[in-house]
Each structure stands twice: as C-alpha cells, then as structure tokens.
C-alpha cells in the first residue's frame, strides 16, 4: 500500500474513509450504471476480471454491494425470460411445421431421435445459464451470500414459468428420465451423468412445485423399473440419494421403496421358478413372470376385471397357490394394464409378437373364432368400452394390422366386425405392437391436487393441536410456512380446507370472534 508510507497511522483510516466517500459512495450509481463500463455492461461482455475488481472496490463502502447484487439478479432474470420466450417460440414453430407437413414424407427413427425436444433444449440451456452465473458468484463475487441470494431470486422468478405448455417440474422430470432410461439419445459417461444429476438438483431448489416434480418423477421411475427400461440401477439410487439430501427423506421414501420392492419381486420370482421345478405337474402352459409390488409405494393404476384366456388364467391360479403358501394375510390385485406378453404367431410366416396383456387377450379370442363383432369382443373380455376401442384400434387400424376390420376404415365403431389377418406380412420376424399411450399429465395433476389437500389438512390440524386457539391470519401464516418447502399453497385452498375441517368438527370458530379458531379434541 502506497498510503502507508505517507499517511500517519492515526489519520490513515479516516482519510481513506473520506476518499472512499468522495470517490465511490457519492458516485456509486453513476459508476455502476455506465453504459460501456457499468455492472450490466461487464456482465453482458463476460468481463470476469473487471467484475472482480468492481466487487472489491465497492465492498469498501457501506452497502456498496447491494446495488451490484440487484443488477446481477435483474440481468440473470432478463436472460432467463429471454430463454423462456425463445423456447416458447421454438415450440410454436415446431407445432406449425407439424401442421403443414401432412403431405411430406415421414422422418426416419434416426432423424426423429437426433431432433431434441423443446423441453430438453430448455433444461440444457437452463443448466448452462446456472453454471455460468454460479461461477461468477463463486469467483468474481467471492462466494458472497448476498450474490448467492441474488442468483436464487433471479432463477426463482423465471423457473416457474411454463414452457411449451409444460411446467419446469415436468421438464426436469422428463430430462432425468431421458438420462436414466435405456436407449436415450444422451451418450454421457458415468461421471458426466453424476455431474448432471447434481446440477438438476440445484435447479430443483428454485422450483416452488417440488411435489409436482416428485409425482412426475415417480411415474416415470415406475415405468423404467416395471418395463426394464432403466439403464443403470446405481445411477437410479444415486439420483434418489441426491433428491433425499436436497428435499428430505419423505420426498423420496416412496421412490426408494419402489426400487427395493422390485428387487424383492425378483427374489420372489426366483422362488416361484424353484417351486415349479420342484412341482413339474404344476407348470403352466405359458412362461409366467410376476412382479409382486407393495401398493403404498407405487402410483395408482387402473384396475380392470379382464377375462383372460385359459392358459393365462391357469398361470395366475398356480401363482396364487404358490403365494398363499408363503403369505396367508395378503391379497393380490392383478393390474393387467401394466402386463406385457410375447406371443408366437403362425400367419403363413412365423412371428414373435410383443404386446400388452390386454392386446394379447384380445388377439387370442380369434384363435377359435373366425369373426367377432365389437360387442362380442367386449363381452368376452369383460372390459369397459373405451379399453376395447383402444385394443381393437391398435390391432386393426395401426401400423401392424393383425386383425381385419369390416368395413375398412381408420376408426373403430361398435357395428364393426373383426377377423384374424391370416395373410399378415412384415419384413421383421420380431414385432413390437404399440398401444397408444393414455394421457397421464391430467392424472398426475389430479393426484398432486389431492395430495396437497391432505397436506394442508395435516398442517392445519397439526398447528391447531399444538396452539389450541389461533387467529385466522396467524393460522394462515403458520400453514404457508410449513408447506412452502414442497409447494406454494393457494390461500383460497387453505380457506376451503379450514371450512371443511370445521364441517368435520376438527375446528370451531370462537362464538365471540369469528376470526378466531379453536381446536376440538
């Protein structure tokens, strides 16, 4: 320091204070807002060294860092909003292109895979944006908590915006699914995947609807596990461990239960195979694999009373007999909507057909019958009308026409007749017959809404049980504080839940003051 050689020890600090006041404090905003050398200009031009000097300089004056932190937050938010706008425009352009390409030749599978979805692009750019400004905070701004807060506030302000009609929670869950499932377009090393997990969990901290992410993630995890689409079990457990660390044990308890449950199901299947080898007379006509799962861990699935063909129903009866030997007090509920089969078909040429259990049950009806009407198929399968429409459409109107329909059209009607296509041909001997997926997003949103009601009820009762008597405003504040970690509770919904709890006699209003609630034991 040059000043130490010229200034007396007793006056040095006071003189420096005066200099800082005159040269920095009095002109702070002018210096920070300069068009070519101000804080925003340095951020836009990625001038890290100059930003570091600016930070050290303004750290010398009282509250000198506050305007810089606000500028950083505003700058990050503007970049984030520009990213949201860009991805929305991209999604709209893709939608328009799809509408105009009806007459054009279809893209190949390789071409479709090479084209990343708008959601994937958005999440990748979001990670890149966060990496960039986190480096600024850690380097230029010396890990200052004020600038960490500015980064957090900026990301919170635009991370909850919808992109291409999807929430950030849904997009992060889909991005994780692409990383973790087999055959995804993401070719990353193990270390790179782990690093990406870490970045996703950091982004999750900025999203208010963490419960929505959890439900979407759980749905996708269940599909990866049940249909053997998970690329690596260690990566699955690693991601769950990170989510648990970030959001708490309750957040991942069901997901961890699912992973453990499937391992137990595999052990149970191995015991079933041993049982059949010890009792050859019990061996069913089909090879049967059963996953016995715990209801509480898994998402709720549609239950149907499907009438199975004899070989399938015989296999189920044998498994029940085996299972009852081990557990006397458990009841098995068969979820046929999740089952899948491999059928050997001889249609002039031999084919291996892979399809859902319900599709297989439909197709096997035509082994003994030449022609069946829509109503006959429905009666024999014992299925709801909408499921019969889906099954028959996938087998007679889609890519692989295993059934012939009269009259021929692209829509299944109740008056149609169906028969087996004995002249079916395809260059592939092994065919996966697709079934149009059901719309799951609406179901997830309904489930989350229901769970939120239960969470609000629990928070209200927990608070009132501890406090006994509480004013309306104090109760609202307490409930919002308890729930904010998982989701942003709607004030109107909290009021509705309070009224519902009063009707169910958990609470009552004070007779003298309607704004005061009392807990009823």
N, C-alpha and C positions, 0 to 999 in steps of 0.2 A: 504493500500500500504506500503510495507516494505521500499521502497526507500525514502518515505517522512520522515522517522526517521533518515536517514543517509545523505541524499543529501541536499545541501543548495538550498534555493528557487531560487536563481539567476542562478544556473547551472543545476538544475534538468531537465528542458525541453531539454536543449542542449545535456546533457549526454544521455537522453533517445533516442533522435533522432539519436545519434551516434550508440547506441546499436542496435536500430531497423534497421539502415542502414547495420551494420556489420553482424547481425544475421539473418535478414529477407530479406531485399532488395537484397543483394548480392547473396543469395542462393534461391531466390524465386522459380524459375522454377525447380530447383533440388528437393526442398521440395514438390512442387505441383505434380511433375511427378513421385515420388517414387512409386515403383511397389506395395508395400503392404500397404503403409500409405499415398499415394498421394490422390489428389482430386477425380480422377476417381475410385480408389480402394474403397474409402469411399462411393461414390455414388453407386457402384456396390454391396457393402455389406450392404447398407441401414444404415450406422452408422451416425444417425442424430446428436447425441450429439457431436461427433468428427468433423462433418462438421460445426456445430455452432461455435466450438472453433476455427477451421481453419479460418472461415469467420471473427471472431472478431480479430484474430491475424493479418491477412493480411489487415484488414481495417485500421491498424495503419500506414501503409506506403503509399506514394502517388501512385495511380493507382494500388494498390496491389490487388484490387478486379477484375480487368479486366480479367486477365488470368483465374481466377476461373469461371467467368461468361461464358467465351468462352468454357471452359472444360465442364461446365454444358450443354450448348447448343449442343455441339458436342455429348455428351453422350445421351441426350434425342433424338436427331436426329437418332443416330445409333439404339436405341431401337425402335423408330418409324418405321424405314426402315425394321428392322427385323420383326416387326408386319405385315407390308405390304407384305413382302416376304412369311411369314407363311400363311397368308390368301389366297394369290395367289396360293400357293402350295395346300392348302386345297380345293380350288375351282377346280383346275385341277384334283385332286384325285377324287372329287365327280363326275366330268364330266366323267372320265374314268370308274368309278364304274357304273354309269348310262348306259354307252355304253355296259358294259359287263353283265348287269343284265336283259337282254331282256327275258331270259328263266326262270328267278326266279319268285316266287310268289310275287304279289304286296303287298306293305305295307298297313297296315290299316290307317285310318284317324288319329287315336290317335298317331300312330308311326310317321307319317309324321309331325304332329304338334309338337311332342317332339323334333324333329330334327331342331335346329335353323339354319337359313341360314348363309352363309359365311358373308354376309353383316351385319347381326345382331351381329354376334360374333365380327366382326371387330369394329363396333361402341362401343360395350360394353367394349372391351379391350382399345379402344381409350379413353373412359371416365375414365376408371380405371388408365391409364397411366397419364392422365392430372391431376386427383385428387392427385396422388402420388407426382408429382413434383411441383404442386401448393402448397401442404403442405410444401415441402422443402423450397420453395421460401418464404412462409409466416412465417415459423418457423425458420429453420436453417439460412436463409439469411435475416431475419428481414424485410421482405417486401421491400427489396431494389429494386428500379426502374431498376437498371442495370440487375438484375437477372430476373425480370418480362420481360424485353426486350429479354433476352436470351431464356426464355421459349417460348415467342411468335415467335421468329425467327425459333426456332427448329421445332415447330409444323407447321408453315407456309411452311417449306421446305418439309415435307412429307405428309401433309394433302391433297395436290392437286394431289397426285399420284393415279393412277387407281388401283382399287382392283376388281378382277373378272369381268373385263370389265365394271365396274361402277365407276363413279366419287364419291368423298366424298359428294358432294352436293346431289346427288341422294340417296346415302345410308343414309344420315341424314334425308332426307325427308321420306324415307321408314320406318326408325326406328320410327319417330314421328307418322307415320300412324299406325304402329303396336301398339303403346301406346294408341292411341286415338280411335281406332275403336272397335266395339263390337266383342266379341269372340276371341280376340287376346290371344296369349299364355302368355303375360306378366300379371301376377297377382300381381299388386302393389297397395299399399294403396294410398289414395289421396295425402298425404304428400310426399310419395316416388315419385309419378308421377311428382309433382310440382318441387321436387328437381332435378329430371332427366331433366325436361324442362330447368332448369337453367343451367345445365351442357352442354346440347346440344347447347344452345345459345352461351355459352362461346366458344365451338368448332367452331361454325359458324363464329366467328370473325377471325379465322385463314384461312378460305377458300376464295380464290380470286373470284370464280364464284358464288357470292351470288345471282345473278339474276337467275342462273340455279336452285339453291335450291328453290327460290321463285316460279318458274314455276312448278317444280315437286310437291312442297307442295300444290300449288293452285289446281293442277289436282286431287291430292289425297283427298284434303279437299272437292272438289266439289262432288266426289263420296260418301264420308262419309255423306254429307248433303243430296244429292238427293236420295240416296238409303237407308236412315235412318240407316246408319251403325255407326254413331257417338255415343260413349259410354256415353259421358257427355259434355253438352254444356258449362258448366262453365270451364272445362279443355280446351276446344277449345278457348274460349275467353282469358283465362289465357295465353296460348301459344302465341296467337296473340299479347297480350299486351307486352310480353317479347321480341318478334321479333320487335315490333314497337319501344320499348325502345333502342334496340341494333342497328337497321338498319334505323330507321326513319319512319315517317308517310306514306311516299309514298310507302315504301316497302310493307306495309300491307293494304293499302287503299282498294284494290280490294277484298282481303280476308275478311276484316271486312264487306264490302258491301255485300258479299255472305251470311254471317251469318245473317245479318239484313234482307236481301232480302228474305231469306227462312221463316223468322218469319212473314214478310208481306204477303208472299204467303199463309201461314197457315191461317192468318186472312181473306184473300180473299176467300179461300176455304170454311171457315165457313160461310161467307156471301152468297156464291153460294148455300150451303145447305139450308140456310134460304129462299133464293129465290125459290128453288124447292119446299120447304114445303108450301110456300105461293101460288105457282102456280102448283098444282099437275098435271095439264094437260100437263105441260112441261117436266115432269120427264122422262129421257131417259130410254131405256131398260137395260142399264148397270149402275153399280155404277161407277161414274167418279170422280177422284181426279186430279186436275190440279195445277201445280206449275207455277205461272207467275213470270218470272225472268227478271232482267234488263241485257240486252246484254253486257253492258260495264264491268260488274263485273266478269262475268263467262268466262271460257275458250271457245274457238270457237269449235263448234260441227258440225259434218257432217249433212247437210240438205238433205232430200230426199222427193220427191213428192210421198209418199206412198198412193196407192188407198186402203182405209180402207173398211172393211165390213160395211154394212148398220147400224147395232146397234152402232158401234164406231163413224162413221161419223155423225150420228144423235146427239150423245152426244156432239161432238165438235161444231156442229151448235148451239145447245142450250147454250153452254158455251159462244160462241161468242156473241150471242144475249144478255146474261146477262152482259158480259164485256163491250159491247158497250153502255149499259145504264149508266155506271159509267165513262167511258173514251171515248171521241169522237176522239181523235187525236193519239191514239196509235195503232200500227199494231202488231198483234200476229203472230209469226212464230213458227210453231209446229215442235219440234225436236223429231221425233218418235224413233230415235236411242237410246234415253235415257228412253223411256217409258217401263213400265212392267205391266203385266196382271195376273189375276188369272182366269183360265177357269175351269168350271165344265164339265168333260168329262164322257160319259157313253159308255164304251168299253167292255160290258159284265159285268164289275165291275165299280163302280163309283170312279173317281179320281179327285182330285184337282190339276190342273197343273199350276205351276208358271213359267212364261216365259216372254221374251221381247215382246213388242207390235208388232214388225215385225215378230217374230216367231208365235204369236197368229194369225195375219192376214193371214199368210201362211197356218196354220193348219185349220183355219175356211173356207178356199176355198174348203176343201174336205167334208164339211157338205152337199153340194148339188151335188157334182160330185164324181163319183166312181173312175175315173182315170184321171190324168192330166199329160201332158208332161212338160219337163223343160221350153220350150218356152211359153206354155200356162200359167204356173205359173208366169213367168216373165211379160207377157203381162197384166195379171190381177192385179198384184201387182204394176206394173209401177216402178220397181226397177232396178238399174244397175245390170249387170251380176254378179259381184263379191259378191254383197249382197245376191242375190238369191242362189248362190253356198253355202254361209255360212248358210243361213236359212235351206235349204234342207238337207245339211250335218248334221246339229245339230239335225234334226228331224228324219233322216233316217239311219245315219251311226254311230251316237254316242252311248252313254250308253243306252238312252231311245229311242227305235225305234218305234215312234208313227206313222211313215209313212213306208210303204213297198216300196222297190225300185226294178224295173226290168231293167236290170239284177242286181242280187245281187252282190255288191262289196263294198269296203270301200271308194271308190272315186265317187263323183257325176259328171256325164257327161251330155252334152247337149242333148244326144239322149235317156236319161233315162225316164222312166215313173214312176209315184208315185200314191199310193192309201193309204187310211186310214187303219191302222192296227187295225181291229175290235177285234182281239184276243190278244191285248196287255195285259200283266200281270206284276205285280210287288207286292212285299210284302207290300210296303208302299202305303197308300191311298193319301198321300200328297207328290207331287214330284216337285222338282225344276229342270227344264230342262235347262242345261247350254248352253251358247253360247260362242264359243271360242273367247277370247278377241283379239282385234286388237293390233298391235304393236304401243304403244304410245310414246316410247322413241324417235324415229326418229322425230315424230311430235313435241314433246317438244323442241328438239334441233333446229328444223327449226324455231319454234316460237321465241325462245330465240335469234337466229341469226338475225331474222328480227327486233326484239325489240332493239338489240344492234346497228343496222344500224340507226334506228330512234334516239337513244340516242346520237350516235356520231354526227349525223347531227345537232341535237339540241345544243350540246356542242360547235360545230364549229361556228354555226350561232350566238349563244349567246355571245361567246368570240369576234367574229369579229364585232358584232354590238356595243359592248362596247369599243373596241380598234380601230376600223375603218381600221387601217393599221398595219400589223404584219408580221414579218419574219416567214419563214416556220418552223424553229426549235422552235421558241417561241410559235407558234400556237400548234405544236405537244405536247410540254411540258404542256401547259395550258389544252389541251383536256384530256391528260392522267391523270393529277392531278384531274380534275373534275370527271372522270369516275372510278378511281381506287377503290372508296368505294364500288361500286357494282360489277365490273368485271375488269379483266386485259385486257385492249383494245389492239388489234393486230395493230401494226404500219402499216402494209400493208393495213389493212382495213381502217384505218384513211386516208391514202393517197388516196385510191379509193373513199372514201366519199368526200374528198376535190375536186377531179376531177369531181365527179358527181355534186357537188354544183356549180362548175364553169360552167359546161354544162347547169345547170338550172338557171344560171345568178344570183346566190346569192353572188358569189365572182368573182373577176377577178385578173389576175396576173399583176403586175406592168410592164409597157412597157419597162422600162429601166433595171429592175432587176426581172428576172423570179422567184427568191427566195422570193419575197415579195408579199403578198396578200392584196387586198383592198376589203372592204365590199361595196356591191352595195345595196343602199336603195330601 
